[in-house]
Every structure is written in structure tokens, then in C-alpha cells.
């Protein structure tokens, strides 16, 4: 090791902390790059949710699948609020919705035909749209043949009326970068 290669202990730790901070902030950015921020089931509108959610994290603790997590990062628009990042863990739409049951403020409200978003295929990333055989999203969608189905061209298609935005398709997508994302529905604009 030459003297030019030698760094002091304080320089080492300063560099180490800078790298950790940049990787942490990159994680927060990843959520908005991969699609819109997706809120837990029961959000009736962004304004209502932001004004009534007290960020108590009860929905996070109640989620049996650890699908709900807190968005962190100073640059993140909804930092501190509960979200679902389907690349980490999709929403399984539990029958009893424990996340909604523990919400004391009314930020999450049980509704009929709940949606948290809608899947959207990124054709330039999708393996099936690139000439490869892939039906991961079709085969793993819990709404079998209804939300994501094989179109007449042999490629996956989304029925936006049926898709609830659970994100299981994102979780199982083998493409890198992913070939499918979850976007907020028109009734729940996010960005």
C-alpha cells in the first residue's frame, strides 16, 4: 500500500457513512421509480389519507405478511407514511383486513371492491414482449385469468377494471428491471 492509498480512520468512516446514506436514500427513491407510491388497502383518497393518517404505524404492525412498511427518505414526497412496495412484498388482501381494523383515525376505511392500484406492463422490460416465453405474472395472479391474462398475441394483458393492484405480479416478474409495475388508479392520484 502506498501513502497515496492510505486513508485515515476518520476519512474511512466518513466515506463509509456517506455510502450508507446514499444507499439508504437510493432505496427510498426506488419506490417512486418502480411505480407510483401505493398506499395500504382502505385509502379513499390521497387528501383524506394524508389529513387523517397520524403515522401511528398500527397498520404496519397488524399486517400479517409484512406488506405495509413506512416510506423513509427526506426526498420522498410521502416520507413517514405507510406504503406497499410490491417489489419487496405485495399485498395479499387479507379477508379480514387487519390493517383497516386497527386504524383508529379513519385513514383506512373498508370498502367494496377495494383497489390499491392497477398493474401496468412495461413492454420494453417485459420478457414476453421481448420475444421470450414468460407467463409468470399470468400464472401467479390470484385473480386467475381475470386481472392478467394471455392476450391473442400470446403476451400478458391487464384488465384494469378487475386488477386490484396487489403487486404479486411485480413480485414474481423475473425481468430485470421489472416488466410490470403498480400504478395508482385514477380515483387515487398519487403524483
Number of C-alpha atoms within 10 A of each C-alpha: 5 5 6 6 6 10 9 8 9 9 11 12 11 11 12 11 12 12 12 11 13 10 12 14 16 12 15 18 18 13 20 15 11 19 17 18 26 27 25 27 27 21 24 19 15 16 13 13 19 14 10 14 18 15 15 14 18 17 27 22 16 18 21 14 14 15 23 28 21 17 21 18 17 12 10 15 16 17 14 17 20 24 21 25 29 25 19 14 18 21 21 15 20 12 6 9 19 17 24 21 15 17 19 14 14 17 22 25 17 16 11 6 7 16 24 25 27 23 26 21 19 14 14 12 15 22 21 18 18 12 9 10 11 19 20 19 25 23 16 17 20 16 14 11 15 17 21 25 20 16 10 8 8 13 20 20 20 19 15 16 11 14 23 22 28 28 29 21 29 29 20 20 22 16 15 9 12 20 22 23 23 27 21 20 19 9 11 18 14 17 9
